[in-house]
Amino acid sequence: MTKNNMVEVEEKLNVKKHRVLTGPVRWIFMAFTIIAVLAAIFVNFYLSVGGWTFPATGYLFFLLAFFIPLVFIVYPHRKGAATKKIPWFDYLLAALSLISALFLCYHANDILYKGWEVMAPLHARIMALIILITVIESARRTGGLVFCCVVLVFALYPLFANHMPLFLQGKSFGFWRTVAYHGMGPESIIGIPLTVVGNLLIGFMIFAVVLMHTGAGKFFLDFALALLGPLRGGAAKVSIVSSALMGSISGSVISNVLGTGSVTIPAMKKTGFSPRFAGAVEACASTGAVVMPPVMGATAFVMAQVLQVPYVTIIIAALVPSFLYFFCLFIQVDAYAARNGIIGTPRAECPKFGAVMKEGWFYLAAIALLMFIVVVLWREGQAAWITTLVLLGMTMIKKATRLTWAKFLDLIEAIGKFMAEITSILAACGLIIGSMGITGIAHSFSGEIVSFAGGNMYLLLLLGAFASFILGMGMTITACYIFLAIVLAPALINIGLNPLAVHLFVMYWGMASFITPPVALGSFAAASLSGASPMATGVQSMRLGIATYIVPFFFVLNPAIILHGSLWAIISTIATCTVGLWIIASSLEGYMIGIGKLPLWSRPFLFVSGLMLGYPGWKTDLAGFVIFLALLLLVVLARRFSQVPRTS
């Protein structure tokens, strides 16, 4: 795909374009980035100067001071605005956000020990108001208008909460009390989401940016092509593996679709896949990568903080659901290729596996090192920083991957853009948590949901899935998760469901909006690359991504899938769910390995038998196996009798 074509695709999708930074502005942008990164290293490694350490609250304000201004410098105020010239009001907003956040950083101890959150002097309240306004405006530019409106409603909610009806009614506060709470309180802007950014997420996101900027993207594509390219339907399988590897690090569905899809989608079309199917494969692979360890995007880090568990706990719990998702997608691709006679990429056109590994083995080594430090050494806060340093050292050995001065400056700029976006979105998410906390509506809302569902677990889960999907259409996955983690998750947990499974359930269903019409941003992005109908690609994506809708119900009803339970329960559950998804995938594509094409009448029954195998309980497992075997017998017998020549 040419650069001009990529620009056209981005414009169709309304992908936010960064301003082109040049001259002194670019140097200031990079200086701000470096200062914020150095502060993060100082805090994450528990360093001190003459016994002085960064106060926790002051550190978070410091990050706001150096990342929020970058949003106004690099993100235009509206779609279609000039991407080179920066208007005066953006400079003003950048300056105001810098000054107000630095002021609050300087007075961090006063906020903490003098109770400024409740009774602050007027000048402090004005600074809090400025930081509140600039955070919301920065969220509009990075998260979109819908997200901004949701955040704004929650930010203002304490002003009129006592006038709301029924369970929406809460405690109200005056204007300046609300401003002080949001701007200086430990549960709003500088609450859980921003704490996650400062203490954990920043290191992992920098690792992801460094990995991509040092050539890991090309390596992942070559690695998948060498490994799977010659196989049946190899081009689609390459798309799945390469997108999974890249997306699990970057954590962004759209950028992953546009990045890998520009290569994999034309390759799939060339080998015989329809444009609609090729786009859907890329969309589903990129979407599933967001919940694939080791990084899993910002939401997983927030989840760890909300549940008060180590991040490694989230990684371990997500392993099997992620495997089941990609297994189901892989089986469907293979079945489609077999049914339509699609062969693999000629071996002569695929790179040699040994040569690929020789050129880029250190990328896999870096990911392995990251997992070792997180899982074995339990050094979550330092793991990504150490791994990034090692990766940079290894890339300097080879000339092809060595960072030149120009590439290094591009890397710093990319880190600044990425962190500015993440910081603004998560700081705004804090307003949602803060408002629900100060008004007290979270508890009443949760209780009302349970009452509405009559305590019925299945109805509650369906309500949760629907709410997650609807919110996921207009909000970022992280914002959607935060809202439902406060409102819905307690209701599900109170009826006896596993807390970690519930929170993963919410995240999975929030992610579903990327491949489900009418929004389906991931599918529409892929359709723009494949040339297929966006809506048709979205419908095909729902079919290929069926595990997105099914697997969350499997693991929330049976936590053995997230490795909670006895060894026998875990092994048997994973086995039956894997077989169940194999049957479901085969029924959807009308082809089963070892059996061949499936008659249309058998496919709905096979689908049901697969669901029964995934549902917890030996009785449903047994019934599912019996139905499956009976159907196979009928299919084989019907095929055999149809081949018997008729006698006159």
PyMOL commands that set and color helices and strands:
alter all, ss='L'
color gray80, all
select helices_A, chain A and resi 3-12+23-44+56-74+88-106+108-113+122-143+145-163+166-168+175-184+192-213+216-228+234-250+253-271+275-289+297-307+311-340+347-349+353-375+380-395+405-439+441-452+457-474+477-487+489-494+499-514+521-530+534-544+546-557+559-562+567-589+600-614+618-643
alter helices_A, ss='H'
color red, helices_A
select strands_A, chain A and resi 591-592+596-597
alter strands_A, ss='S'
color yellow, strands_A
deselect
rebuild
show_as cartoon
